[in-house]
Amino acid sequence: MPDDKSIVILEKPSMEDAVEAVKSALSRRRTLIIAGNCWVDYHGRARSSLNPGERVIMIKEDGSVLVHRPRGYEPVNWQPPGCIFHPDLEGGIFFLKAVRRKPREILQIFFDRIYFLAAMDLVDEGKFSLYASEEDMQKAIIIQPSLIEEGLKPITYEKKVEPGFIDVYGIDKDGRMVVIEIKRRTAGREAILQLSRYVDSLKSMLNRDIRGILVAPKIARGAQKMLTTLGLEFKRLDPKKCAEIIERRKSKSLEDYY
């Protein structure tokens, strides 16, 4: 793990000192955090500009850069890994150009005041485990219905029926209505009865055959017999896979925006 000697911290540095610290950190592929008053210009797959404001800039050892406002968890501007950086000083303004070659993109950040600058070597070999909530599983099914089965077309979610709210309501490839009940953990007797109530409620309203599918990582011992008796189905779905789909959608949305 890094010790204190591997960390450089500058409070309210001069622009000259800031440029030298950034150049040194970038040459050594260190992680950089810069807080100050800045404005941003981007052009590449789109074009954007960000007026002056106080923000936090993060540059990671892989060449990615993120511009964060004081509120919100998503960056207002960003560049993916692999950027080439060009820091310099001109007319008392410290500017940092991050260039991505393929596709050609340029992000330029201009500082007229820097309050804090830190450069450090970070070591991270920890395993990351990604989990999802029932809401995330619901979103993933809406985004990618084939998680349940090919040809499934969701119509709505959180559909109100007399016993409660149906997680996902849709139609299968053969035109049959489908009710999906989602559970984040092992699904048991109560989840099966809940799904059965939803199916019965819709059958009485629509006077047609309704498929009921229980979606969960696994079902409790003996639950399959109960499902079969009630004419219901089970689909195994890993919450981790759902979380990955949500994250890919978020990343794609950001890339499409920029």
VOFI-633249 format. One line per 3 residues: their letters; for each residue z, x, y of N, C-alpha, C. Coordinates in steps of 0.05 Angstrom, whole numbers. Layout:
N
A> Z X Y Z X Y Z X Y  ...
//
This chain:
258
MPD> 0 17 -24 0 0 0 0 18 25  -12 8 47 -13 24 72 15 27 83  20 49 97 45 53 111 40 51 141
DKS> 62 55 157 60 52 186 40 71 198  36 95 186 19 115 197 -11 106 196  -17 87 179 -45 78 177 -52 56 197
IVI> -33 49 214 -37 27 233 -38 37 261  -58 30 276 -60 37 304 -57 11 320  -38 10 339 -33 -13 355 -34 -5 384
LEK> -51 -19 400 -53 -14 429 -47 -40 444  -28 -39 462 -21 -62 478 -33 -58 506  -49 -77 515 -62 -76 541 -75 -49 546
PSM> -93 -40 527 -106 -14 530 -126 -15 553  -132 9 563 -155 11 582 -180 6 566  -202 -2 580 -227 -7 566 -237 19 552
EDA> -233 41 565 -241 67 553 -226 72 526  -200 67 526 -184 71 502 -192 51 480  -198 26 489 -206 6 470 -232 13 456
VEA> -251 23 472 -277 30 460 -273 53 440  -258 73 447 -253 95 428 -239 86 403  -219 69 406 -204 59 383 -222 43 364
VKS> -239 26 376 -258 10 360 -278 27 346  -290 46 360 -309 65 347 -297 79 324  -272 89 328 -259 104 306 -253 85 282
ALS> -244 61 288 -238 42 266 -263 35 250  -284 29 265 -309 21 252 -321 44 234  -318 68 244 -329 91 229 -313 95 203
RRR> -289 86 202 -272 88 178 -270 62 162  -285 42 170 -285 16 157 -257 4 156  -244 4 178 -217 -7 179 -219 -36 189
TLI> -198 -51 183 -196 -79 194 -187 -78 222  -201 -94 239 -195 -94 268 -187 -122 277  -166 -123 294 -159 -148 307 -157 -143 337
IAG> -172 -158 352 -173 -155 381 -167 -182 395  -148 -182 413 -141 -206 428 -147 -201 457  -161 -219 470 -167 -215 498 -184 -237 509
NCW> -193 -233 534 -211 -252 547 -239 -243 543  -255 -261 531 -282 -253 523 -302 -276 526  -327 -270 525 -349 -290 522 -369 -280 502
VDY> -384 -298 490 -400 -292 466 -428 -302 469  -447 -287 459 -475 -295 459 -486 -290 431  -499 -310 419 -511 -307 393 -540 -315 393
HGR> -557 -300 379 -584 -310 374 -593 -299 348  -608 -316 334 -617 -310 307 -631 -334 296  -618 -347 276 -630 -371 264 -627 -395 284
ARS> -609 -392 303 -606 -411 325 -598 -396 350  -588 -409 370 -580 -396 395 -555 -410 405  -534 -394 412 -510 -406 423 -497 -387 443
SLN> -482 -399 461 -466 -383 480 -438 -395 482  -419 -378 487 -391 -387 489 -380 -375 515  -372 -393 533 -362 -385 559 -336 -370 557
PGE> -327 -355 578 -303 -339 577 -278 -355 569  -261 -342 554 -236 -354 545 -220 -333 529  -195 -338 525 -177 -320 511 -179 -326 481
RVI> -186 -306 466 -192 -310 437 -183 -286 421  -183 -289 394 -177 -268 375 -202 -262 359  -209 -236 358 -232 -227 343 -222 -211 319
MIK> -234 -217 296 -227 -203 271 -253 -190 261  -251 -164 255 -273 -149 242 -262 -138 216  -275 -144 194 -265 -136 168 -281 -112 157
EDG> -269 -99 138 -281 -74 128 -308 -78 115  -315 -103 108 -341 -108 96 -363 -114 116  -355 -112 142 -375 -116 163 -378 -145 173
SVL> -359 -162 165 -359 -189 175 -343 -190 201  -349 -210 218 -335 -213 243 -331 -242 249  -307 -249 259 -300 -277 265 -288 -278 293
VHR> -296 -299 308 -285 -304 334 -268 -330 332  -242 -327 337 -224 -350 335 -213 -359 362  -213 -385 367 -200 -396 390 -170 -398 384
PRG> -153 -404 405 -124 -406 400 -117 -429 381  -135 -449 378 -129 -472 361 -151 -475 340  -144 -487 318 -164 -492 296 -165 -468 277
YEP> -172 -474 252 -173 -453 232 -201 -442 228  -222 -456 237 -249 -445 233 -257 -428 257  -273 -407 252 -283 -390 274 -303 -406 291
VNW> -303 -401 317 -323 -414 334 -350 -399 333  -349 -373 328 -372 -356 322 -365 -338 299  -385 -330 284 -380 -312 261 -406 -299 252
QPP> -402 -276 238 -424 -263 225 -415 -255 197  -432 -258 176 -424 -252 149 -422 -222 145  -413 -213 121 -412 -184 115 -438 -170 118
GCI> -436 -144 123 -460 -127 125 -470 -122 153  -455 -129 173 -463 -124 201 -461 -95 208  -479 -87 227 -477 -60 239 -467 -64 267
FHP> -447 -49 275 -433 -53 301 -441 -32 321  -443 -40 346 -449 -22 368 -430 -28 391  -407 -14 392 -389 -18 415 -396 0 438
DLE> -392 -10 463 -397 7 486 -383 -4 510  -385 10 532 -372 3 558 -394 4 579  -395 -17 595 -415 -18 616 -404 -34 640
GGI> -402 -21 663 -392 -35 687 -364 -46 684  -347 -32 669 -320 -41 664 -317 -62 643  -339 -70 631 -339 -91 610 -343 -78 583
FFL> -325 -83 565 -327 -74 537 -344 -94 521  -365 -85 510 -381 -104 494 -385 -93 466  -386 -112 447 -389 -105 419 -412 -121 408
KAV> -432 -107 398 -456 -120 387 -454 -118 356  -456 -141 343 -456 -142 313 -484 -151 304  -498 -133 291 -526 -138 283 -529 -142 253
RRK> -541 -164 245 -548 -169 217 -578 -166 214  -587 -152 194 -615 -146 192 -631 -168 179  -622 -178 156 -637 -199 142 -618 -222 135
PRE> -623 -245 148 -642 -250 170 -632 -237 196  -650 -232 214 -643 -218 239 -625 -236 256  -601 -227 261 -581 -242 277 -566 -222 294
ILQ> -560 -230 319 -544 -212 336 -522 -229 349  -498 -219 346 -474 -231 359 -463 -211 378  -461 -218 404 -451 -200 424 -425 -212 436
IFF> -404 -195 437 -379 -204 448 -372 -186 472  -365 -198 494 -360 -183 519 -331 -188 527  -316 -166 532 -288 -168 540 -285 -157 569
DRI> -271 -172 586 -264 -161 612 -234 -155 613  -219 -166 592 -190 -159 590 -184 -158 560  -169 -138 552 -159 -136 525 -129 -134 525
YFL> -115 -152 511 -86 -153 511 -74 -138 488  -89 -138 466 -78 -126 441 -101 -117 423  -97 -94 411 -117 -84 392 -102 -71 369
AAM> -109 -77 345 -97 -65 321 -119 -57 301  -116 -34 290 -134 -24 269 -118 -15 245  -126 -23 221 -110 -17 198 -126 -16 173
DLV> -116 -2 153 -127 -2 126 -111 -22 109  -125 -42 99 -111 -62 83 -120 -60 54  -100 -63 36 -105 -62 7 -99 -89 -4
DEG> -119 -102 -17 -114 -128 -29 -128 -130 -56  -112 -128 -77 -123 -130 -104 -112 -154 -119  -100 -173 -103 -88 -196 -115 -109 -216 -126
KFS> -103 -229 -147 -120 -249 -159 -117 -275 -143  -140 -288 -136 -140 -313 -121 -144 -336 -140  -126 -356 -139 -129 -380 -155 -134 -403 -136
LYA> -156 -417 -141 -165 -438 -123 -159 -465 -136  -145 -483 -121 -138 -509 -132 -148 -531 -113  -150 -555 -123 -160 -577 -107 -141 -601 -109
SEE> -141 -617 -88 -126 -642 -89 -143 -664 -101  -132 -688 -105 -148 -710 -115 -169 -717 -94  -162 -715 -69 -182 -720 -47 -205 -700 -49
DMQ> -199 -675 -55 -221 -655 -58 -238 -661 -82  -226 -670 -104 -241 -677 -127 -259 -701 -121  -249 -720 -106 -265 -743 -98 -289 -734 -81
KAI> -284 -716 -61 -306 -706 -44 -327 -691 -61  -317 -675 -80 -336 -660 -97 -354 -678 -113  -343 -700 -123 -359 -719 -139 -380 -733 -121
IIQ> -372 -739 -96 -391 -751 -77 -414 -731 -71  -406 -706 -67 -426 -685 -61 -444 -679 -85  -432 -678 -108 -447 -671 -133 -440 -690 -155
PSL> -452 -714 -155 -446 -734 -176 -450 -726 -204  -468 -706 -208 -473 -696 -235 -449 -683 -248  -428 -679 -233 -403 -670 -245 -393 -690 -265
IEE> -399 -715 -260 -391 -736 -279 -412 -741 -300  -437 -746 -290 -460 -749 -308 -485 -749 -292  -507 -742 -304 -533 -742 -291 -541 -771 -285
GLK> -553 -775 -261 -562 -801 -253 -542 -819 -240  -517 -810 -238 -496 -825 -224 -502 -825 -194  -501 -849 -182 -505 -852 -153 -480 -866 -141
PIT> -463 -850 -128 -440 -862 -114 -449 -882 -92  -435 -904 -91 -441 -924 -70 -420 -922 -47  -395 -920 -55 -374 -918 -36 -349 -905 -49
YEK> -329 -900 -33 -303 -890 -43 -281 -905 -29  -257 -904 -42 -234 -919 -32 -241 -949 -28  -256 -960 -48 -264 -988 -46 -239 -1005 -52
KVE> -235 -1025 -34 -211 -1042 -37 -217 -1065 -57  -199 -1067 -77 -199 -1089 -95 -171 -1099 -97  -166 -1121 -110 -140 -1134 -110 -118 -1115 -120
PGF> -122 -1100 -141 -101 -1082 -151 -96 -1057 -134  -115 -1050 -116 -112 -1025 -101 -138 -1015 -90  -142 -988 -91 -166 -976 -81 -179 -959 -102
IDV> -205 -964 -107 -221 -949 -126 -229 -922 -114  -224 -901 -129 -230 -874 -118 -260 -870 -113  -277 -876 -132 -306 -874 -129 -319 -898 -143
YGI> -337 -911 -129 -351 -934 -140 -381 -929 -138  -395 -932 -161 -424 -926 -160 -440 -940 -181  -463 -930 -186 -481 -942 -206 -493 -919 -223
DKD> -495 -923 -249 -506 -902 -267 -536 -904 -269  -548 -886 -284 -577 -884 -286 -589 -909 -299  -573 -925 -313 -583 -950 -326 -577 -975 -309
GRM> -567 -970 -285 -562 -993 -267 -535 -1007 -271  -517 -995 -288 -491 -1007 -292 -471 -997 -271  -454 -1015 -262 -433 -1008 -242 -413 -989 -256
VVI> -403 -970 -240 -384 -950 -250 -360 -949 -232  -336 -950 -244 -311 -946 -229 -299 -920 -239  -292 -903 -220 -281 -877 -227 -252 -874 -216
EIK> -234 -868 -233 -206 -863 -225 -200 -833 -229  -190 -820 -208 -186 -791 -209 -157 -784 -210  -150 -765 -227 -123 -754 -228 -124 -724 -227
RRT> -107 -712 -210 -107 -683 -207 -95 -669 -231  -76 -682 -244 -63 -670 -267 -68 -686 -292  -54 -680 -313 -57 -694 -339 -55 -724 -335
AGR> -75 -739 -343 -75 -768 -340 -63 -781 -365  -46 -801 -360 -32 -814 -382 -36 -844 -382  -16 -857 -393 -18 -887 -397 -21 -901 -370
EAI> -6 -894 -350 -7 -908 -324 -34 -906 -311  -47 -882 -313 -73 -879 -301 -94 -896 -316  -91 -898 -342 -110 -914 -358 -107 -944 -351
LQL> -82 -953 -348 -77 -981 -342 -87 -987 -313  -83 -968 -295 -93 -972 -268 -123 -976 -267  -137 -958 -282 -166 -960 -283 -175 -987 -296
SRY> -161 -995 -317 -167 -1020 -330 -164 -1043 -311  -144 -1043 -294 -140 -1065 -275 -163 -1066 -255  -172 -1042 -246 -195 -1042 -227 -220 -1053 -240
VDS> -225 -1045 -265 -249 -1055 -279 -248 -1085 -283  -225 -1095 -292 -222 -1124 -296 -225 -1140 -270  -215 -1128 -248 -217 -1142 -222 -246 -1144 -214
LKS> -262 -1123 -217 -290 -1124 -210 -306 -1142 -228  -299 -1142 -254 -313 -1159 -273 -311 -1188 -265  -287 -1196 -256 -282 -1224 -248 -297 -1231 -222
MLN> -301 -1211 -205 -314 -1215 -180 -345 -1216 -183  -355 -1197 -199 -384 -1194 -202 -396 -1207 -226  -379 -1214 -245 -389 -1227 -270 -410 -1210 -283
RDI> -405 -1184 -286 -424 -1166 -299 -408 -1143 -313  -422 -1128 -330 -409 -1107 -344 -402 -1084 -325  -378 -1073 -327 -369 -1051 -310 -359 -1028 -328
RGI> -369 -1004 -322 -359 -980 -337 -335 -969 -321  -315 -961 -336 -292 -948 -324 -289 -919 -334  -288 -900 -316 -287 -872 -324 -262 -859 -312
LVA> -245 -849 -329 -221 -834 -319 -228 -805 -317  -224 -793 -294 -231 -765 -289 -205 -749 -284  -201 -728 -300 -177 -711 -297 -182 -685 -312
PKI> -165 -665 -308 -167 -639 -323 -163 -644 -353  -145 -663 -359 -141 -669 -388 -125 -695 -389  -124 -707 -413 -109 -731 -417 -85 -726 -436
ARG> -65 -743 -433 -41 -740 -449 -47 -745 -479  -30 -734 -496 -33 -738 -524 -32 -767 -532  -52 -776 -547 -53 -804 -555 -67 -822 -535
AQK> -74 -812 -512 -86 -829 -491 -115 -837 -498  -129 -820 -513 -157 -826 -520 -159 -852 -535  -140 -857 -553 -141 -881 -569 -138 -906 -551
MLT> -121 -904 -531 -117 -925 -512 -142 -930 -496  -155 -909 -487 -180 -911 -472 -201 -925 -489  -204 -917 -514 -224 -929 -531 -218 -959 -536
TLG> -193 -966 -540 -185 -994 -544 -192 -1011 -520  -189 -1000 -496 -195 -1015 -471 -224 -1013 -462  -240 -998 -478 -268 -995 -471 -273 -977 -447
LEF> -256 -958 -443 -258 -940 -420 -267 -912 -430  -275 -895 -411 -285 -868 -418 -269 -847 -403  -271 -822 -413 -257 -800 -401 -277 -777 -395
KRL> -275 -766 -371 -291 -743 -364 -272 -720 -355  -273 -698 -369 -257 -675 -361 -269 -661 -337  -253 -656 -317 -262 -643 -292 -241 -624 -282
DPK> -248 -599 -279 -230 -578 -270 -228 -579 -239  -203 -583 -228 -200 -583 -199 -210 -557 -186  -208 -535 -200 -217 -510 -189 -247 -511 -183
KCA> -262 -523 -201 -291 -525 -198 -297 -543 -173  -281 -564 -170 -285 -581 -147 -279 -566 -121  -258 -549 -121 -252 -534 -97 -274 -515 -90
EII> -287 -503 -110 -309 -484 -105 -333 -499 -93  -338 -523 -101 -360 -539 -90 -354 -546 -61  -329 -553 -54 -321 -559 -27 -325 -534 -9
ERR> -316 -511 -19 -318 -486 -4 -347 -478 1  -364 -482 -19 -393 -476 -16 -405 -494 5  -397 -519 5 -408 -538 25 -399 -530 53
KSK> -374 -521 56 -364 -512 82 -379 -488 92  -383 -469 73 -398 -444 81 -427 -450 88  -439 -468 73 -467 -476 79 -469 -489 106
SLE> -449 -506 112 -449 -521 138 -447 -501 161  -430 -481 158 -428 -461 179 -454 -445 182  -466 -437 159 -490 -421 160 -513 -437 173
DYY> -514 -463 166 -535 -480 177 -531 -483 207  -506 -484 216 -501 -488 245 -510 -463 260  -504 -440 249 -511 -415 264 -539 -406 258
//
